[in-house]
């Protein structure tokens, strides 16, 4: 494991993205909101700050949540160009269960293995080197590198950055297998509570079984799942989906349960939001209540994150596609992702963007890796994109 003092020294030396990635992997940055007592982002933020400062970036440290820093490095342009923001998350998921030493970046057969290589320290290495290389040349627009905390849990880092910084466009270098991602799903969380009446198990005349009453709702939810799969289809994201994630009810085996709560996650596509999802749920629940006087329910909204979508003709998208042709000869594919990312928060803040990152695999898995050739290609494309877009 790398200590902050070692990190500061290493930050002065590393410029190659593969070597930089090794240094980043050696730093434990497990999200403490996923694993109680985990290291968090302090050491890796110290390392990245020193690295960027050494290369002339003005670095701001944001730490609204103590011990959970995000850093923003800005290489100011001469003026008259477009401002580009890179975004990458410093945190990783748990080290537990990893096959081998998760903090030892092992290179074998053109791959680098280690926790966070794929998700997403390779992306961080690529954007740091790309931004530093581009900033060393004359550039009219500002080049901003935002390295954030907490993406793996609640995206508190990106939310904090967006309260202080903006740009004309953004690139989030999540791993995309060298495709350009211009859309992804959102999600909305709900609790649906079916209310019964608590009573002794021997008194059906007094009790109403909240768990049994929930059965009709769950059957309706299954029907909604099939309806969504054959319903509204997005060009790249296909349909949304819904599932019951958790169910809680009852106190003891000898009592009628007073309530049953089902926690739901609804993955949304553009045009869908918490309002439309709540309407879907009530369309299941209200007809049951109309035919059963003992059926009562409440709906409680939880976290909502919006879907993300940008026009493929957006300037940043076209700049990256052109840079790929010019630097690697690649014609990159445009597509969507089923999962949510911080790109949606940036778009809500008025910053259109895209996702573009390395090839590899094993995110959150027992073995995680990236293709080293891919890391170098992505870094080259991001460097040229920055030079072109900011000028």
N, C-alpha and C positions, 0 to 999 in steps of 0.2 A: 504494500500500500504506500502511496506517495504522501508525504507530509506537506503542509503548506510551504515550509522553507525550501524543501526539495523542488516543489512545484515552481516556485519563483525562479530558481536557478535554471530549471529545465525550460521555462518559458522564454528565456533569453536565447535558447539554442535551436529550438525546433521550428523548421519551416516546411518540411515535406509533410504532406497530409497523412501519409502512413505512419511516419514517426510521431507526428503529433497525436494521432489516434492512439498509439501505444501509451503515450503519457496520460491521455484522458481515461483510458480503460483502467489504468492502474489506480486511479483515484476513486474510492468508494463514494458514490453519490446516490445511494438508495433513498427513496422518498420516505420520510418518517411518518407520513400519513398513511402509507401502505404497511410499513413495518415499524412497530413501536420501538423507539430508541435508535433508529437507523441514522446514518451519518448526515444525510441531507446534502445540501449543495454548497456549503461554506468553502470546503477545500478546493473543489473544482472551480468555484467562482473566483477564488484567490488566484488560482493558476491562470485562468482565462484572462482575468484583469491584467496581470503582469505581462502576459503574452501580447495583448492588444496595446497596452501602454508602450511597450518596447517598440512597437511598430507605428507609433505616432497617433493612435486613437485617443480621443478624450473619453475617459471611462467614467460612467456614473453607476453607482451601486444603489440599488433599490431594495429595501428590506422592511416592508410594512409588517411582515410576519417575522419576528426575531428568529434568526438562525436559518432563514429561508431566502437567501439573497438571489436576485437576478441582476445581471450586469448589462449595460448598454454602452457599446463603444461607437463613437462617431468620428469619421474622417470627413471633415467639412470640405465641401467643394468650393470652387471659385465663384459659383453663382451662374444662374441661367440654365442649369440642367435639371433633370428629374432626380428626385431623392428616392433611394432604394433602401429598404429595410430587410435584412436577413433575420430569420427567427429559428431558434433551435432550443430544445429543452435539455437541461443539465441533469435532471433526475433520471434514475432507472428504477426498475422493479427489483424485487428481492434477489439476493445472492443465494438464498437457500435453495437446495435441490439442483444447483448447477452441476453439470458433469465436469469435474475438474476444478481448477482454481479459477473462479470467475474474474479475478483481478489480474490475472497473468495473461497478457495478450499473446497468444500462441499463433505463429504463422506456419501454414502447411498447405501445400498444393495450391498456391495462389490465393489462399483465403486467410483472413485473420479472425481468430476465435476469441471470445470473451464477453462478459456481460456488458451490454450497452453498445457493442460494436455496430449492430444493425439498428437498434432503437435507443438513441440515435446519435451516438458519439461520432460515427463516421460522418454524418451530416454536419455536425458541429465542426469537425476538422476541416471538411470541405469548405464551409462558408468562411471560417476564420482565414484559411490560406487564400481563398479567392478574394475576399475583401481586402486583405493586406496587400496582395499582389496588385489589385486594381487601384488601391489608394496610393501606391507608390508612383503611379503615373498621373499626369494631369487629368483632373476630373472636375466637371462643372457642378454636378449634383452631389449631395451628401451621401456617404456610404455608411449605413448604420448596421451594427451587429447586435442583436438582442438575444442574449443567452439566458433562458428563463428557468425559474423553479416551478415545480409542482404540476407539470403537464400531465403526469401519470395519474393524478388524483382529481384536481379541481381547476387547474389552469390559473391559479392565483397569480403566477408570475407574469404571464402575458397580459392579464387584466391590469396588473399594476403598471407594466410598461406602457400600455396604451393610454393610461391616465396622464402620462408625461411626454410621450414621444409620438410622432406621426411620420408618414412618408407618402410618396405618390404611388408606391407599389411595394409588394412584399414577396419574398421567396422563403418558403418553409421547407427545409431540407430533410423532411421525414423520408424514410426509405420508400421509394416508389418503383424500384427495379428499373430505373432510368426511363420510366414513362413520365408524362406530364399530367398531373392530376388537377383538374379544373372544377371538380364537383365532389361533394361527399354528403352523406346523410347527416341529419341531426337526430336528436332524441328528446323525449319528454318522459318524465317519471311521474307515476300516479300511485296513490294508495286508494283502493276501493274497500270500504268497510261495510260488511253486511251485519246488521244489528239483530241480535236475538234477545232473549230474556233469560237471565240466570235463574236456575232453580235446581233443587235436588233431583238427582237422576230418577227417583221414583215418582216424580210429580210432573208427568207430561201435561197435566191440566194447567200448570203454572209456567212451565218453561217453553221457550222457543229456541230451537237449535240453530244458532247463527252459522255453524259450519255446514250443516245440511242445506240451509237456504242458499249458501254460496255456490252450491253445485250447479244451479240453473245458470248463474252468471258465468261460471267457468265453461259450461257448454256453449253459451253464446260467444264467449271469447274465442273458443276453438273455431266457431263458424266465421268469426271476423277474420281470423288468420287466413282461412281459405279465400275469403272475399277479397282481402288485400292482395293476395298473390295473383289473382286474376283481374284486378281492377286497374286503377290509374298507374301508368308506366312512364317513368322518366327515361329520357333518351340514353343516359349512361348509367343511371343508378337503379333502373328497374323500379320495383315497387317498395313501399315501406313494409314494416313487419311489426308484430307485437308478440310479447310473451309474458307469462306470469312468472316472476322471478322468485318471489318469496310468498309464503302463506303462514299466517299466525292466527291461532285461535284456541280458546278453551283454557281452563285453569286446572282441572283434575278430571279423572275418568268418571267420577260419580256425580258430576254436575252437568247441567245443560250449559253450553257455551254462550256467553252474553254477546259475543261478536266474533267475526272472522275477517281478518284484513289480508287482502291480496295486494302485493306490490307488483306493479307492472312497468315494463319498459316498452315504449313505442318508438321505433326508429322511423324517422320522417324524411320525406323527400321535399324538394322545393314546392311550395303551395300548401304544405301541411304544417301545423303548429299545435301548441297545447290546446288552443280553442277547438280546432277541428277534431283533435283526439278526444277531448272531453265530450264533444257531441256524439262521437262514435260510441263511447262508453254508455252515455245516457240512453242511446238508442237501443242498447241491450237491456239496461236496467229498468227503464220506465215501463216497458210492456210487462215485465215480470211483476213489478209493483202494482200495476193496474189490475192484474188477475189474482194477486195474492195479498190479502189485507195484512198479513203478518210479515210481509217483506219490506224492510226499510234499509236504506243505504245512505252513506255519505261518500263524497269524492274529495280527496285532498291532493292538490298539485304539489309535485316536488321540483327537482331541477329540470330546467329546459335549456337545450342548446340548439341553435338554429342550423338548418342545412346550409351548405356552402355551394355556390356556383358562380363562375365568372364566364364572360363571353370569350370564346376562343380567339376572337379578334382583338382582345385587350392588348394594349401595347406591350406589357411585360411578357405575355404569353408568346407573342410573335417575336419579341427580342430573344427569348430563350430558344425558341425553335430555330431561329436563324443562326444563333451562336453555336448550336449543336451541329448544324450543317457545316459551318465554317471551320470548326475546330476538330470534330471527330468524323464528319461525313455521315452522321446519323440522321435519319428522319424519325423523330420521336413520336410515339403514339400519345394521343389525348384520351383520357379516360376519367372515370370516377372511382371513388372508394366507398365501401359500405360503412366504414367507421368514421367517427367524428375527430376533428383536429382543431388546433388553435387558428387555422385559416379562417374559420367562421367568425371568430371574435375580431380578427383584423378587418374582415370585410364589413362587419357591423360598425366598426370604427371609421369606415370610409377608405380603407386601404385595400384595393383589389390585389389579389395575389394568386399564387399557385404552389403546388407541392412538387418538388423534384429532388430525388435522392438516389442512393446507391442500390445495387443489387446484392442480395444475400438472403438471410432467413433466420428463423429461430427467435423472433421477438417474444419475450416473456417465457421462453422455453428453456429446457435443460441444456441445450447447446445453441449458441448464437454466433453468427459469423457474417462477414461481408466479403465480397470479391474485391481484391485489391486493385485489379485493373479498372473495375467500375469506379472505385474511389477516385482514381486519377482522372478518368474521363469526366466524372461529375464535377470535380474541381476545375478542370479546364473549361467546361461549359459555363459554370457559374462565374468564373473570372471574366470570360469574354462577354457574357450577358451584362455584367456590372459595368464594364468599360463602355459597351454600346448604349445601355439604357441611361446611364448617368450623364452621358454626353449628347 
